[in-house]
Amino acid sequence: MSPYSPLASSLAPQERILVIYTGGTIGMQQHANGLAPGGDFAARMAAAFTQLPLTHQQALPAYDVVSYATLIDSSAATPLTWQQIARDVSRQLSSYTGFVIVHGTDTLSWTAASLAYQLQGLDRPVIVTGAMQPLETPDGDALDNLHGALQFAAKPALQEVAVYFAGQLFRGARATKQHSEAIDAFASPNYPLLGERVGNDFVYYPSRGLGVQQRGAPRFELPDYRLVNQGEVVRIILWPGITAWQLEAWLGDSRVKGALLQLWGAGNLPADPSLLNVLASASGEGKLLAAISQCPQGSVHLGAYAAGHGLSDAGVLEGDAMTPEAAFTKLVHLLAQPLSLEDQRQRFLTPLVGER
């Protein structure tokens, strides 16, 4: 994975941005069977930038590009994909002032949340971006997203993983894809923007960033995600009529180590004691259980309603207003580490990267 530099610059690598291309719609090209990840991304990206006004081209930060040997549609991403990207950033950390991760949109927010946990204590920007249309699409969104991601990756005050899309900068552990087709496909339901494009300027709001909020946070945590790459963490979204035997089919499996439950409203489930018995049994076996709301906005408050009474006693942890991506990847991250169950539970309830 040797860097390709499209800019004839005398700048040392320590003054440059590293772009890591993993695949996704942004780099896809038409093939016989439809769109598929395409190669030669560095040269294509450089060519695209020539479409910018000359003043914008001159203001681009110097950058290098590396492309993964095996490019993927992001629907094929796994915890091992998240691990690979985090370790590649970690290895190159001393060589670059910032990073741009070019990624497919389907699971972009999952990767961003996982990177945030793995790269705790980050002291420079890591910007995850992609596009709803391929790079060569006339008047598409890819060029603007790459341009903005590079601009924010060059801001030293930004010290966390973020998502840049459609002129908006989101905290990586607060972003979610909320539209399957729209150019502005991403949102941050429960946290304000970290920055945005305003005219020709790319404005960062430092008071909202981790550089101000979490000085002295722990350094990187890069556990072995092979321990949680075979479905050991499950996601269960409640539906009307769910029964205890169905819940048991998930949580009773000895291979399951943790589960994210998406409950109704502020944290409600059917008034069936046998459901709570299944949860309590799984928790008693040492499985890490957490709950968030199915509603995209707002928090869970277990026990606020009678329909949610007993969840805390059954060992279920409150996920506050976390996104499904942030809550699930946090469970994965904690379960990949040699921590006691009590430590895992405590750390889940503790804000690590501004995710809650």
ZIQUIDA-V121676 format. One record per helix or strand of 2 or more residues. SS is the DSSP state (H for helix, E for strand). FROM is the first residue (numbers start at 1). LEN is the number of residues. Records with the same first field share a line. If there is no record, write none. Layout:
# ZIQUIDA-V121676
SS = FROM-LEN / FROM-LEN
This chain:
# ZIQUIDA-V121676
H = 13-3 / 25-3 / 41-9 / 54-5 / 74-3 / 79-17 / 108-11 / 142-12 / 172-3 / 206-3 / 210-4 / 225-4 / 244-8 / 273-12 / 306-3 / 324-12 / 341-9
E = 17-7 / 28-4 / 34-4 / 63-10 / 98-5 / 125-5 / 161-5 / 168-4 / 176-2 / 186-2 / 195-4 / 201-4 / 233-5 / 258-7 / 288-6 / 317-2
